[in-house]
Amino acid sequence: MRGETKPQVCVVGLGYIGLPTAAIIARADCPVMGIDISQHVVDTINRGEIHIEEVDLDGLVRGVVQRGLLRASTQVAPADVFVIAVPTPFEKDGHHTPDTSYVMAAATEVAGVLKKGDCIILESTSPVGTTEAMRDLIAGLRPDLKMPGKTEETPDVSIAYCPERVLPGKILEELTHNDRSIGGITPRCARKALAFYKRFVRGTCVTTDARSAEMTKLVENAYRDVNIAFANELSMIADHMGLDVWEVIKLANRHPRVNILQPGPGVGGHCIAVDPWFIINGAPEQSPLIRTGRQVNDAKMHHVVAQAEALIEAHPGVPVACLGLAFKANIDDFRESPARFVASRLAHRFGERIAIVEPFAGQLPVEFSDTGATLVDLDHALENCGILIVLVDHDIFKAVPIEERSGAIVYDTRGIWPDQPAIPQTSGLRLAS
C-alpha cells in the first residue's frame, strides 16, 4: 500500500535460518537489524557477505545491505517486530533434554528494549510450552507492560510462535512459498503475527495457538524420522539376509499405497535428528514408537561403521575414501551428520589410510585432528583409493561413471550407483566388475 509505514524488524540469531529470514524480510522493504553474538558474523554481513553456504543467499544479502535495508549488530535494538531464531540444542546431561537457554537469553535482551505495540515471534524449534515460558520471563522483567494471556485487558505486546519448514539448498524459495503455522499466545497475537508474515510469505499462513504450533513442528520431523527408521531398519535386515535393499524397496514401492523412503547411514541435521527427542522428553511414557525410531536411526550409524570396518580389515593396506561429511546432499551443513560420525570413527581407527572427500569443506572438522586422515578432492580419491565408502549423495558423486569406479570396492550407503554389481551376500557393498 502506497505510503504504508514498514515495521522495523529485529532478527535475533543469524545462522542457517535467521540470516535467510532477515534477508527475505529486508527484500520486502522492511528495515532489518540482525543480531548475533559473533562479531565475525556481524562484520561479514555488514560487508554484504555471508558466512554460510546457501543457494542465492549471497546475492540477496549483498543487495539488501547495499540498499541499507539490512544491518547487523551484536546488540539488540528497539524495533516493532522481534524474530528470535537462535539454537535449541540438548542439555549436556546425556538424556537429550532440550536446552532453551539461548531462547531465554534472547528474550531477556529483547525485553530490555520492548515497548507497547511490539510483536515478538519465536521461530526456534522448541519444546511445547516454550513460547509461554518466554512470555512469563518477559512479564517478570517488564512488569510495566501487560502480557497476553496474563491480563483481561488489551495486552501491550503480542507474542507468537511460527516455525520454519525449509530444506537446505532451497531455503530462500521455501521461506517464501511454504505454508506457515502461526501460533499466538492469544488469537489477537496470532493475527498480529499473521499480518507480519503476509508481507513476505506467499504460502498459506494458518493461525492456531502457540502450543499447537510448537507441537506441529516437532510432529513433522518426528514423522519423517520414523519413516526413515523403517527404511534404515529394512536395510539392516537386508544385510542380515543377504538381500539387495534397493531392489526390495523398488519392487515394494510398485504397490499403489506403499512409498518406502531410501535408507542411508543414519539421520542428521539439526531438525530430524533432534526434534523427536523434544516430544519424547515431554511425554516419555506415551512415545515408544518415536523413541524406537530415533534409536533405530542412531543404530544405523553404528551398523555402517561395523560394515565399513569389516570391509577395510578384509583388504589390508588398501587406501580408503569416505565420500561426504554433510548431513544431506549438496550443502555445507555438518550438524548431527551420520556421515561425519562414520568417517570420524574410521579415521580414528585406520588413520592415514582414510581420505575424506567433501566438496563443501575447506578443512576437516576438529575431531579429525591427529588422526592422519586427509581431505582430498574426488579425482584424487578415484585415482588412488581402492575402497570407496559413499556416505552422502552429493551430485558430484552421483556423476561418477562406472568406468572411473572400475576395480574399486564400493560400500554405497546411499544407493547412488545402482549400476555397480553387489558384493555377494552383502547388500550395501558393491564391487565394480
C-alpha positions as CSV (number, residue, x, y, z in Angstrom):
1,M,0.0,0.0,0.0
2,R,1.4,3.4,-1.0
3,G,2.5,5.4,1.9
4,E,2.4,2.5,4.3
5,T,4.9,2.5,7.2
6,K,7.1,-0.5,7.1
7,P,7.7,-2.1,10.5
8,Q,11.2,-2.0,11.9
9,V,12.3,-5.6,12.4
10,C,15.0,-7.1,14.7
11,V,16.1,-10.7,13.9
12,V,18.0,-12.3,16.8
13,G,20.3,-15.1,15.6
14,L,21.9,-15.0,12.1
15,G,22.5,-18.7,11.4
16,Y,21.1,-21.1,8.8
17,I,17.6,-19.8,9.4
18,G,18.0,-16.4,10.9
19,L,20.1,-14.8,8.1
20,P,17.9,-16.0,5.2
21,T,14.9,-14.9,7.1
22,A,16.4,-11.5,7.8
23,A,17.3,-11.1,4.1
24,I,13.8,-12.2,2.9
25,I,12.2,-9.6,5.3
26,A,14.5,-6.9,4.1
27,R,13.7,-7.8,0.5
28,A,10.1,-6.9,1.4
29,D,11.4,-3.3,2.1
30,C,11.2,-3.7,5.9
31,P,14.3,-2.3,7.6
32,V,16.0,-5.2,9.5
33,M,18.6,-5.2,12.2
34,G,20.2,-8.7,12.5
35,I,21.7,-9.7,15.9
36,D,24.4,-12.2,16.5
37,I,26.8,-12.9,19.4
38,S,29.6,-13.4,16.9
39,Q,31.5,-10.2,15.9
40,H,32.8,-12.1,12.8
41,V,29.3,-12.9,11.6
42,V,28.2,-9.3,12.2
43,D,31.2,-7.9,10.3
44,T,30.8,-10.3,7.5
45,I,27.1,-9.4,6.9
46,N,27.8,-5.7,7.2
47,R,30.3,-6.1,4.3
48,G,27.4,-7.6,2.3
49,E,28.9,-11.1,2.5
50,I,27.7,-14.4,4.1
51,H,29.2,-16.9,6.5
52,I,27.1,-19.9,5.5
53,E,26.5,-21.7,2.2
54,E,23.0,-21.4,0.7
55,V,21.8,-21.1,-2.9
56,D,21.3,-17.4,-4.0
57,L,21.7,-16.1,-0.4
58,D,25.0,-14.2,-1.2
59,G,23.4,-12.1,-3.9
60,L,20.3,-11.3,-1.8
61,V,22.3,-10.3,1.3
62,R,24.6,-8.2,-0.8
63,G,21.6,-6.4,-2.4
64,V,19.7,-5.6,0.8
65,V,22.9,-4.5,2.6
66,Q,23.7,-2.1,-0.2
67,R,20.2,-0.7,-0.1
68,G,20.5,-0.1,3.6
69,L,17.7,-2.5,4.5
70,L,19.8,-5.0,6.4
71,R,22.4,-4.2,9.1
72,A,24.0,-6.4,11.7
73,S,25.0,-5.8,15.3
74,T,25.9,-7.7,18.5
75,Q,23.4,-5.5,20.5
76,V,19.6,-5.8,20.3
77,A,18.0,-2.6,19.2
78,P,14.4,-1.2,19.5
79,A,12.1,-2.5,16.8
80,D,8.4,-3.1,16.1
81,V,8.8,-6.8,15.4
82,F,11.3,-9.1,17.0
83,V,12.0,-12.5,15.4
84,I,14.0,-15.0,17.6
85,A,15.9,-17.6,15.6
86,V,18.5,-19.0,18.0
87,P,19.7,-22.6,18.6
88,T,17.8,-25.0,20.8
89,P,20.4,-27.8,21.5
90,F,20.4,-30.5,24.1
91,E,21.5,-30.1,27.7
92,K,24.8,-31.8,28.4
93,D,23.1,-34.4,30.7
94,G,23.2,-37.3,28.3
95,H,19.4,-37.6,28.3
96,H,18.5,-35.4,25.2
97,T,16.9,-32.8,27.5
98,P,16.1,-29.7,25.4
99,D,18.2,-26.6,26.2
100,T,16.1,-23.4,25.8
101,S,18.6,-21.2,27.4
102,Y,19.5,-19.4,24.1
103,V,15.8,-18.6,23.6
104,M,15.5,-17.2,27.1
105,A,18.7,-15.2,26.8
106,A,17.4,-13.7,23.5
107,A,14.1,-12.9,25.1
108,T,15.9,-11.2,28.0
109,E,17.7,-8.9,25.6
110,V,14.5,-8.2,23.7
111,A,12.7,-7.4,27.0
112,G,15.1,-4.6,27.7
113,V,14.1,-2.6,24.6
114,L,10.4,-3.7,24.4
115,K,7.7,-1.0,24.0
116,K,3.9,-1.0,23.8
117,G,2.6,-2.3,20.5
118,D,5.6,-4.6,19.7
119,C,5.3,-8.1,18.4
120,I,7.7,-10.9,19.4
121,I,7.8,-14.1,17.3
122,L,9.8,-17.2,18.3
123,E,10.9,-19.3,15.3
124,S,13.4,-21.6,17.0
125,T,12.3,-25.2,17.1
126,S,11.2,-25.6,20.8
127,P,9.5,-27.9,23.3
128,V,5.8,-27.4,23.8
129,G,5.3,-24.6,26.3
130,T,8.5,-22.6,25.4
131,T,6.6,-19.6,24.0
132,E,4.5,-19.3,27.2
133,A,7.7,-19.7,29.2
134,M,9.3,-16.9,27.2
135,R,6.2,-14.8,27.8
136,D,6.4,-15.4,31.6
137,L,10.1,-14.4,31.6
138,I,9.4,-11.2,29.8
139,A,6.5,-10.5,32.1
140,G,8.8,-10.8,35.1
141,L,11.4,-8.5,33.5
142,R,8.8,-5.9,32.3
143,P,6.0,-5.6,34.9
144,D,5.1,-2.2,33.3
145,L,3.8,-4.0,30.2
146,K,0.6,-6.1,30.1
147,M,1.3,-9.5,28.7
148,P,-1.0,-11.6,26.5
149,G,-2.8,-14.3,28.5
150,K,-1.9,-12.6,31.7
151,T,-4.5,-9.9,31.7
152,E,-8.1,-9.5,30.8
153,E,-7.3,-6.1,29.4
154,T,-5.9,-5.5,26.0
155,P,-2.2,-6.6,26.2
156,D,0.6,-4.2,25.4
157,V,2.6,-6.6,23.3
158,S,1.9,-9.6,21.1
159,I,3.8,-12.9,21.4
160,A,3.6,-15.8,18.9
161,Y,5.4,-18.9,17.6
162,C,6.0,-19.6,13.9
163,P,8.4,-22.4,13.0
164,E,10.1,-22.5,9.6
165,R,9.7,-25.5,7.2
166,V,12.7,-25.4,4.9
167,L,15.1,-27.6,3.0
168,P,18.8,-26.6,3.0
169,G,19.7,-25.7,-0.6
170,K,16.2,-24.3,-1.1
171,I,15.8,-22.1,2.0
172,L,15.0,-18.8,0.2
173,E,12.4,-20.4,-2.0
174,E,10.8,-22.3,0.8
175,L,10.8,-19.4,3.3
176,T,8.7,-17.6,0.7
177,H,6.4,-20.3,-0.7
178,N,5.9,-22.8,2.1
179,D,2.8,-22.7,4.3
180,R,3.3,-21.5,7.8
181,S,1.6,-22.4,11.1
182,I,1.4,-19.2,13.3
183,G,0.6,-19.9,16.9
184,G,-0.3,-17.0,19.1
185,I,-0.5,-16.8,22.9
186,T,-3.9,-15.4,22.1
187,P,-5.9,-15.2,18.8
188,R,-5.1,-11.5,18.8
189,C,-1.4,-12.3,18.9
190,A,-1.7,-14.8,16.1
191,R,-3.4,-12.2,13.9
192,K,-0.7,-9.6,14.6
193,A,2.0,-12.1,13.6
194,L,-0.1,-13.2,10.6
195,A,-0.1,-9.6,9.3
196,F,3.7,-9.5,9.5
197,Y,4.3,-12.8,7.7
198,K,1.9,-11.9,4.9
199,R,4.4,-9.2,3.9
200,F,6.9,-11.8,2.6
201,V,5.3,-15.3,2.7
202,R,3.3,-16.4,-0.4
203,G,2.3,-19.7,1.1
204,T,-0.8,-20.2,3.2
205,C,-0.5,-18.9,6.7
206,V,-2.7,-20.7,9.2
207,T,-3.3,-19.4,12.7
208,T,-3.6,-21.5,15.8
209,D,-2.4,-21.4,19.4
210,A,1.3,-21.4,20.4
211,R,1.4,-24.8,21.9
212,S,-0.2,-26.4,18.8
213,A,2.2,-24.7,16.5
214,E,5.2,-25.8,18.7
215,M,3.9,-29.4,18.6
216,T,3.3,-29.2,14.8
217,K,6.9,-28.6,14.0
218,L,8.1,-31.4,16.3
219,V,5.5,-33.8,14.8
220,E,6.5,-33.0,11.2
221,N,10.1,-34.0,11.9
222,A,9.3,-37.0,14.1
223,Y,7.0,-38.3,11.3
224,R,9.9,-38.2,8.9
225,D,12.3,-39.7,11.4
226,V,10.0,-42.7,12.0
227,N,9.6,-43.3,8.2
228,I,13.3,-43.1,7.6
229,A,13.8,-45.5,10.5
230,F,11.7,-48.1,8.7
231,A,13.9,-47.8,5.7
232,N,17.1,-48.0,7.7
233,E,15.9,-51.0,9.7
234,L,14.9,-52.7,6.5
235,S,18.4,-52.1,5.1
236,M,19.9,-53.8,8.2
237,I,17.5,-56.7,7.8
238,A,18.5,-57.0,4.2
239,D,22.2,-57.0,5.1
240,H,21.5,-59.9,7.5
241,M,19.6,-61.9,4.9
242,G,22.0,-61.1,2.0
243,L,19.4,-59.2,0.0
244,D,19.7,-56.0,-2.1
245,V,17.7,-53.5,-0.1
246,W,17.5,-51.1,-3.1
247,E,15.8,-53.8,-5.2
248,V,13.4,-54.8,-2.4
249,I,12.3,-51.1,-1.9
250,K,12.0,-50.5,-5.6
251,L,9.7,-53.5,-6.0
252,A,7.7,-52.8,-2.8
253,N,7.1,-49.2,-4.0
254,R,5.2,-50.5,-7.0
255,H,2.3,-51.1,-4.7
256,P,0.0,-48.2,-5.1
257,R,-0.2,-47.4,-1.4
258,V,3.4,-48.1,-0.4
259,N,6.1,-45.4,-0.5
260,I,9.2,-46.6,1.4
261,L,11.9,-44.0,1.7
262,Q,15.5,-44.6,0.8
263,P,17.9,-45.8,3.6
264,G,21.2,-44.1,4.4
265,P,23.9,-44.2,7.1
266,G,21.6,-42.6,9.7
267,V,19.7,-39.4,10.1
268,G,21.4,-36.0,10.6
269,G,20.8,-32.3,10.7
270,H,19.5,-30.1,13.5
271,C,15.8,-31.0,12.9
272,I,15.0,-34.6,12.2
273,A,17.8,-36.0,14.4
274,V,16.9,-33.6,17.3
275,D,13.2,-32.7,17.3
276,P,11.7,-36.1,18.1
277,W,13.6,-36.1,21.4
278,F,11.7,-32.9,22.4
279,I,8.4,-34.9,22.1
280,I,9.9,-37.9,24.0
281,N,11.2,-35.6,26.7
282,G,7.7,-34.1,27.1
283,A,5.8,-37.4,27.1
284,P,8.2,-40.3,27.7
285,E,5.6,-42.9,28.5
286,Q,3.4,-42.1,25.5
287,S,6.1,-42.0,22.8
288,P,7.6,-45.6,22.4
289,L,7.3,-45.5,18.6
290,I,9.1,-42.2,18.2
291,R,11.8,-43.3,20.7
292,T,12.3,-46.5,18.8
293,G,12.6,-44.6,15.5
294,R,15.3,-42.5,17.0
295,Q,17.2,-45.5,18.4
296,V,17.0,-47.3,15.0
297,N,18.4,-44.4,13.1
298,D,21.2,-43.9,15.6
299,A,21.9,-47.7,15.5
300,K,22.2,-47.5,11.7
301,M,25.3,-45.3,12.1
302,H,27.0,-47.9,14.2
303,H,25.9,-50.6,11.7
304,V,27.6,-48.7,8.9
305,V,30.7,-48.3,10.9
306,A,30.9,-52.0,11.6
307,Q,30.3,-52.9,7.9
308,A,33.0,-50.4,6.8
309,E,35.5,-51.6,9.4
310,A,35.0,-55.2,8.3
311,L,35.5,-54.3,4.7
312,I,38.6,-52.3,5.4
313,E,40.1,-55.0,7.6
314,A,39.5,-57.6,4.9
315,H,41.7,-55.6,2.5
316,P,44.8,-54.7,4.5
317,G,46.8,-51.7,3.2
318,V,44.2,-50.6,0.6
319,P,43.6,-46.8,0.8
320,V,40.0,-45.8,1.7
321,A,38.0,-42.8,0.6
322,C,34.9,-41.6,2.6
323,L,32.7,-39.7,0.2
324,G,30.9,-36.9,2.1
325,L,30.6,-35.4,5.6
326,A,27.4,-33.3,5.3
327,F,24.1,-34.4,6.7
328,K,22.4,-34.3,3.3
329,A,23.3,-33.7,-0.3
330,N,24.8,-30.5,-1.8
331,I,25.1,-28.4,1.4
332,D,27.9,-27.4,3.8
333,D,25.9,-28.2,7.0
334,F,27.6,-31.0,9.0
335,R,25.4,-30.7,12.2
336,E,24.4,-34.1,13.6
337,S,25.7,-35.7,10.4
338,P,25.8,-39.5,10.3
339,A,28.4,-39.3,7.5
340,R,30.7,-37.2,9.7
341,F,30.2,-39.7,12.6
342,V,31.1,-42.7,10.4
343,A,34.1,-41.0,8.7
344,S,35.4,-39.8,12.1
345,R,35.2,-43.3,13.6
346,L,37.0,-44.8,10.6
347,A,39.7,-42.1,10.7
348,H,40.4,-42.7,14.4
349,R,40.8,-46.5,13.7
350,F,42.6,-46.5,10.4
351,G,44.4,-43.2,10.4
352,E,46.4,-42.4,7.3
353,R,44.5,-45.0,5.2
354,I,41.5,-42.7,5.3
355,A,40.9,-39.9,2.8
356,I,37.9,-37.7,3.1
357,V,36.2,-36.2,0.1
358,E,33.8,-33.3,0.9
359,P,33.5,-30.6,-1.8
360,F,31.7,-28.3,0.7
361,A,34.6,-28.3,3.3
362,G,37.7,-26.2,3.3
363,Q,39.2,-28.2,6.1
364,L,38.3,-31.2,8.1
365,P,36.3,-30.8,11.3
366,V,38.2,-30.7,14.6
367,E,37.6,-34.4,15.5
368,F,39.8,-35.5,12.6
369,S,42.9,-33.7,14.1
370,D,45.8,-36.0,14.8
371,T,44.1,-39.0,13.1
372,G,46.3,-38.9,10.0
373,A,43.2,-38.6,7.7
374,T,43.4,-36.1,4.9
375,L,40.9,-34.0,2.9
376,V,41.3,-34.8,-0.8
377,D,39.4,-34.0,-4.0
378,L,37.2,-36.5,-5.8
379,D,39.7,-37.1,-8.6
380,H,42.4,-37.9,-6.2
381,A,40.2,-40.4,-4.4
382,L,39.2,-42.1,-7.6
383,E,42.8,-42.4,-8.8
384,N,44.3,-43.5,-5.5
385,C,41.8,-45.2,-3.3
386,G,40.8,-48.9,-3.7
387,I,37.9,-48.7,-1.4
388,L,35.1,-46.1,-1.8
389,I,32.6,-45.6,1.0
390,V,29.7,-43.4,-0.1
391,L,28.2,-41.5,2.8
392,V,26.5,-38.5,1.2
393,D,24.7,-38.4,-2.2
394,H,26.2,-35.2,-3.5
395,D,25.5,-34.6,-7.2
396,I,29.3,-34.6,-7.9
397,F,29.4,-38.2,-6.5
398,K,26.4,-39.3,-8.5
399,A,28.0,-38.2,-11.7
400,V,31.0,-40.5,-11.4
401,P,30.6,-43.1,-14.3
402,I,31.2,-46.8,-13.7
403,E,34.4,-46.6,-15.7
404,E,36.0,-44.4,-13.1
405,R,35.0,-46.8,-10.4
406,S,36.3,-49.9,-12.2
407,G,38.4,-52.1,-9.9
408,A,37.3,-50.2,-6.7
409,I,35.5,-51.9,-3.8
410,V,32.4,-49.8,-3.1
411,Y,30.3,-49.5,0.0
412,D,27.3,-47.4,-1.2
413,T,25.2,-46.4,1.8
414,R,23.1,-44.1,-0.3
415,G,22.4,-46.3,-3.4
416,I,23.7,-43.6,-5.8
417,W,25.5,-46.2,-8.1
418,P,22.8,-48.8,-8.9
419,D,24.9,-50.0,-11.9
420,Q,27.6,-51.2,-9.6
421,P,27.5,-55.0,-9.1
422,A,26.9,-56.0,-5.4
423,I,29.5,-58.0,-3.5
424,P,27.8,-61.4,-2.9
425,Q,25.8,-61.7,0.4
426,T,26.2,-58.1,1.4
427,S,23.5,-55.8,0.2
428,G,25.2,-52.5,0.9
429,L,28.6,-53.3,-0.5
430,R,29.3,-53.1,-4.2
431,L,32.3,-54.2,-6.2
432,A,33.0,-52.9,-9.7
433,S,33.5,-55.6,-12.3
